[in-house]
Amino acid sequence: MKSKKLLAILASVTLILPLAACGSKAVATTSGGKITESEYYSSMKQTNSGKQVLQQMILDKVLEKQYGKQVSDKEVNAQYNTYKNQYGSQFSAMLQQNGLTEKSLKQQIRSNLCLEAAVKAHVHITNKQIDKQWTKYQPKVQTAEILVGSKEDAQNIIDQMNNSDSPYKTFKKLVKSKSTDSSNKNVGGKVAAFDNTSTAVDSAYKKAAFQLKTGEYTKEPVKTDDGYQVIYMIEHPAKGKKSQHINDLRNQIVQEKMNNSTFLHKVVADVLKKGNVSIKDNDLKNILDEYLNSNATTANSNSGSLGQNSSNSNNK
């Protein structure tokens, strides 16, 4: 899927600017004069983007202090490699397009995992919640897709697969020749694995995919926000017994909490209050009032979604 392909955690990275810089050193020179670090800083701190960057930097610092020991390099590298494998040969181009480097992406992954650890610390999971989660549980499935612009084009692809002795082989050929999703054409249309908690996958896509067994494909075009899609189920694990998935169910509950803006706001507020934050610049002293001032409302903020840019670890 194209419109929701990039990770939510990438959204904030391109905004990271050197707000801490403050001096006479030139950031740029022109025929009309130079722009100094102090001038740049003074200008940037007046913008919403600049304030949001500082908010995120503060949050990352306190999250690292409070929860950093719970996040290992192994976890960071595993998630990084998942994204790298998904994008394949286009990974470097994706990083460049989003103003990222390998180092900055790993840092964002680490910040996201620290936030997840904070959410876990604030979630008290009961047996009743686990039972409720089980009723909607779907294990992570591996799918592939062909994206086209019209229902007729999608139906034509389905017809060709219906008339083929090897539908998956035909599907992979049609990915290269028919799909308009350039991000996965070179990997057979494969999409990052997802489960029922994923918010980065179109709801219509999820609904259609979960109805398929391994080796099956959609017999009707699936209308999504991206266009019309034909979905092939590469692997749909059996749901199994609840007792086999207690950890999965707990993790799903945590992920749903991370996608809950009200709950996430409370977690961030608690983390910041424990972080002993002191802002020295008078022009910026109020940027965390929404979180540090108990009288502030969630509607009043320069970045009411602080922390949410890194809350979604799916990347479909």
Secondary structure, DSSP 4 states (H G I P E B T S, - for coil): --TT-S-GGGTTGGG---TT--SSSEEEEETTEEEEHHHHHHHHTTSHHHHHHHHHHHHHHHHHHHHGGG--HHHHHHHHHHHHHHHGGGHHHHHHHTT--HHHHHHHHHHHHHHHHHHHHH----HHHHHHHHHT----EEEEEEEESSHHHHHHHHHHHHT-SSHHHHHHHHHHHH---TTSGGGTTEEEEE-TT-SSS-HHHHHHHHTPPTT-B-SS-EEETTEEEEEEEEE------GGGGHHHHHHHHHHHHHT-HHHHHHHHHHHHHHTT-----GGGTTTTHHHH-TT--TT--S-TTTTGGG------
